[in-house]
Amino acid sequence: MPYSQFTLAQLQNFFYEQVDNNRSFWRTDEVTRILQESFRVFNCLTGFWRGQANAGLTTAGTHWYTVPNGITYPQRVLLNGAPLSVSSLYDLDYGQPNWESETCASGQLPSAWVVGGVNLFAIWPASFAGGESLVIEGVVAAPTLTTSGFVNLGQDELETILNYAEHIAQFKEGGQEFNASQELLKDFLKDTSSRNAILLQSNKFRTWMGLSDQRKRPMRIVDERVGSR
Amino acid sequence: MSVTDSYLINNIIYAILENGNADANGTLLTDMFTTTEIVNALDRVQQKFLLDTGLVVTHTTIAGVAGTPKYLTPADSIRPRRLTWSQPA
């Protein structure tokens, strides 16, 4: 679907349309917070908003660097404008056990990077002389909703975010209304998993979505009887 | 992304219906919960989140001492996640 620009007032109106225009039970300020939370959760699950930030220059012999402000979690590292290969701590620890002691030879450049956490990454081998530029690309924070400006969203993303917003809003109402909104949560999770296949590999996520087939294949036969084989 | 303490507290105030007939502004309608209790709950959940996920990590080098088998972890360490041995340069 084509992308459109939405103001905060428009987003609030879309939300109120989903809750029978009940502007007394959900105040405007509260709706802004609910929408903001929905934007952030959606961004965490899908990495929808992306950007890049300058991480400064490499330092001779240094493997570990701090992820610059503005990047929620890194996805790609550019060294002197060229992308480094992505590896993992596990691969380096077990495939190159002394990697944290290894430095480039003169004239060589680091070749790989690994994620340490959302705030830390490492390059391998360490720079020989330092001074190469480091640029991080990754997921950035969801836009902050204010009364001025726009948010760019497609119709699909808008519906997904509004589903989650309605679900967390119904927590306030409780009872059957909240129970009924569980379907909206499932729709939201299903839509996010279509954008992020890693979610489907998560055991916790599969349990929430009812995708686990553990009940269909019990580890133990529960109705054992004498003589049964 | 920066979220202030007051932003979170006001979100909690909405969730527990303590805003009354006004926008949440840090004031609690009843004395069922105190602001201190809300802040303590946020602190506890934040610590548990960090402990469970290990999202925010720090990297510290401890100099080895000949013949010393045990070392202290940094004072602010919640849980060590990885220990490696680095050859001296």
Interface residues (C-beta under 8 A of the other chain):
Chain A: R27 D29 E30 R33 E37 R40 G61 W64 T72 L89 D93 N98 E100 S101 G116 G117 V118 N119 L120 A141 A142 F171 K172
Chain B: M1 Y7 N10 N11 Y14 A15 L17 N19 D23 A24 G54 L55 V56 V57 T58 H59 R82 T84 S86 Q87 A89
